[in-house]
Amino acid sequence: MTRPVTAGVDGSEESLAALAWAAREAERRGLPLRLVRAWHLETRDAFDVGDRETRRQEVRDSLAEAARTVAERHPGLTVTADVVEDGAVDALLAAAAESEMLVLGSRGRGALVGFLLGSVGQQVITRAVRPVVLVRAEDDPSSGLPEQGGPPAEAAGREIVVGQHGAPEDSAAALRFAFETAAARGATVRAVRAWTLPPVFAYSPGSLRLLDEAGGLEPYERKALAAALQPWRERFPDVPVVEHVEMGSAGEVLLTAADRPQLMVVGRRAHRTAVGARIGSVAYAMLHHAGCPVAVVPQT
């Protein structure tokens, strides 16, 4: 079964930017595009918005118009559109589960503020079982596409940046997404592994032996990154790869690793707390400070 690229659409400027990004990505990957709009009319709102059926038809017409517009811009793309009568979070989570990725819009105000996530976006990112891509309202629509009469954007050195940490399996899902995206775009993957000095009490005879065999901390980290990348290099031999190992916090290293990346890819392992699930600190940092679209990929 072919999974579509799905865009959550509500008529806002940011959701239309997400739709434009999703359409380009679906076209690159040779996948269908699905538009989803959640709609749930509360009983108390009936007197304000008029007849329920009238409002339902307005929502359908608005989504159909968005679908027609994107189909005209991408004539070879298979486009479907669905109005789901459910709460936004539940509708988007269900759509994400059936998709290659879910693309959502976000109101951004520059790199210092990053993505402004409402409660819906926060819950969807935290709970989705498939990758979720956040796109700002002001995202450059030419990102990753050839300029008119000019070279491809990738020729300027733009990259797909992905964070890698721990053992190979800890970042496998994020690496796979990054390599698939780079292959579809003809882009380079910059795989980033950040490291810090461990506390003295964390050393053990076993870890000291491994570090000694590797020749020190940084060579050990480089070998760990190379091992994590090996299966993806073999699977995607035509994708150029830059291995980036740097001492520092993961969030800071990722944000400064590349100049104007096309996409930032980070893994997500939701943390459960007394007040609910929270996104990990690295994903949180990317969502608040990255100047490009961010893909948050759940670790399996």
Sequence and secondary structure as in RCSB ss.txt:
>XXXX:A:sequence
MTRPVTAGVDGSEESLAALAWAAREAERRGLPLRLVRAWHLETRDAFDVGDRETRRQEVRDSLAEAARTVAERHP
GLTVTADVVEDGAVDALLAAAAESEMLVLGSRGRGALVGFLLGSVGQQVITRAVRPVVLVRAEDDPSSGLPEQGG
PPAEAAGREIVVGQHGAPEDSAAALRFAFETAAARGATVRAVRAWTLPPVFAYSPGSLRLLDEAGGLEPYERKAL
AAALQPWRERFPDVPVVEHVEMGSAGEVLLTAADRPQLMVVGRRAHRTAVGARIGSVAYAMLHHAGCPVAVVPQT
>XXXX:A:secstr
    EEEE  SSHHHHHHHHHHHHHHHHHT  EEEEEE    GGGHHHH  HHHHHHHHHHHHHHHHHHHHHHST
TS EEEEEE S HHHHHHHHHHTSSEEEEEEEE  TTT EE  HHHHHHHHH SS EEEEETT  TTTTS  TTS
  GGGGT EEEEE  SSGGGGHHHHHHHHHHHHHHT EEEEEEEE    GGG  HHHHHHHHHHTSHHHHHHHHH
HHHHHHHHHH TTS EEEEEEES HHHHHHHSSSS SEEEEEE  EEETTEEE  HHHHHHHHH SS EEEEE  
